[in-house]
Amino acid sequence: MFKQNIRIYITMVIVSFIVASCKVPAIVEPPAKQQVVPTTFAQQQDSTNSTTIPWRQFFTDTYLQALIDTALHNNQELLITLQEIEIAKNEVQVRDGKIRPSVGVKVGADVDKVGRYTSQGAGDAATEIEEGREMPDPLQHYGAKLYANWEVDIWKKLHYAKAAAVSRYLSTVEGKNFVLSNLIAEVANSYYELLALDNQLEVVRQSITLQKNALEVVKIQKQAARVTELAVQKFSAELLKSQSLEFVIKQQVKDAENKISLLVGTYKSEVPRERSAFLQIAPTIVHEGLPAQLLANRPDIKQAELELQAAKLDVKVARAEFYPSLDLSAAIGLEAFKPTYFAKLPESLLLNVAGDLAAPLVNRKGLKAEFASANARQLQALYNYERAILRAYLEVSGDLSNVRNLESNLALKNDQVVALTKSIGVANDLFASARADYLEVLMTQRDVLEAKMELIETKKQQLLNVTNVYRDLGGGWQQ
């Protein structure tokens, strides 16, 4: 009889496997890659890459280094990202726990009162626990047992799920590195923007002083009947315009300081900095290396690659859901009407061993939908990975072009400022000798102010661009 039951059980297992394995959806293969990443940036074959330079060596300003240090300890976005790493790490442990058997202890007690005129009630009334001792009514029940459950990972479904969790954990680590790289660059760029505003504010104040002196000269010229009231009003209006601009820049300085305070995670709005010699700051020379190095240096590319690996494993997990699952369970303990009967062995001994084989046979639309979603997420992750590579290459390519253009632009702007600054003295002398009208003096002052402001803006863009090249190459997160 036992052998016959075994044969029946084996037959049922085989039939379940055959039926459950029928018409399992195939994994959607991603399309063949069409585009190839260029081997060089602008025909440059040098493999030297500036991402190997630690950020402390790349940014040599001690005030900026202190700000970055503070940001790396206090920035809330970075701290949130670190907690995401902890969450992903715990998810790995959760998945690992599902692979292993679960063991627990259960202790319980209950009371059961059944009707006398029922089959169970009649049977209990006719049953004696011991000779001369009837079954108690109501019936109490006490138990204590040690139990275990285990899903046998036949199709590696649980192992695939754990591997996917590991990939996502590593992805969060790369996400943290990406946040680090962007945070360092953002602090540096905000610092340079603040320095530029300081210098623009100083230029405006110098212009105000110059315009005040010019206004006094024009007033004297009016008294001598050499100019009219129109000239006085024109110079006065230009002075008021510059004074108004001063307050606009002051507010921009405050906004920039608050932005830095938010990045470094502090309520202190005053940002220590070196306000002078902004135009003399020499940007660090950046070596771009080869595009292939982006795959190893850019955290967002590595993050997208790990997400793609996890998505592929999710497809395998979803596919394994179509196959039968085998669950084993066992329990051993004591059960009795009274706790005092626990000592009576083997009568109070509880022992249970079971194996369940479950397979989806009908109404598998939900499994098919989940499998289709997993396939779609895999393709989505693939396209995101390809987009990350394309975006990284184009960012670096654009940055490198901007480096050259800004260098030429800055040289021309500097020459323009020198020429216009000389023209102020010439215009004043010509005006004093009545060989030029007041409009020429006024326009010359305006042109000088605009040129100096543009020179500072161009210098700022140069420094920001160098920082962006360093970030876009994947630099900054390496410690």
Buried (B, 14 or more C-beta within 10 A) or exposed (E): EEEEEEEEEEEEBEEBBEBBEEEBBEBBEBEEEEEEBEEBBEEEEEEEBBBBBEBEEBBEBEBBBEBBBBBBEEBEBBEEBEEBBEEBBEBBEEBBEBBEEEEEEEEEEEEEEBEEEEEEBEEBEEEEEEEEEEBEEEBBBBBBBEBBBBBEBBBBBBBBBBBBBBBBBBBBBBBBBBBBBBBBBBBBBBBBBBBBBBBBBBBBBBBBEBBBEBBEBBBEBBEEEBBEEEBBEBBBEBBEBBBEBBEEBEEBBEEBBEBBBBBBBBEEEEBEBEEEEBBEBEBBEBBBBBBEBBBEBBBBBBBBBBBBBBBBBBBBBBBBBBBBBBEBBBBEBBBBBEBEBBEEEEEBEBEEEEEEBEBBEEEBEEBBEBBEEBBEBBBEBBBBBBEBBEBBBEBBBBBBEBBEEBEEBBEEBBEBBEEBEEBBEEBBEBBEEEEBEBEBBBEBBBBBBBBBBBBBBBBBBBBBBBBBBBBBBBBBBBE
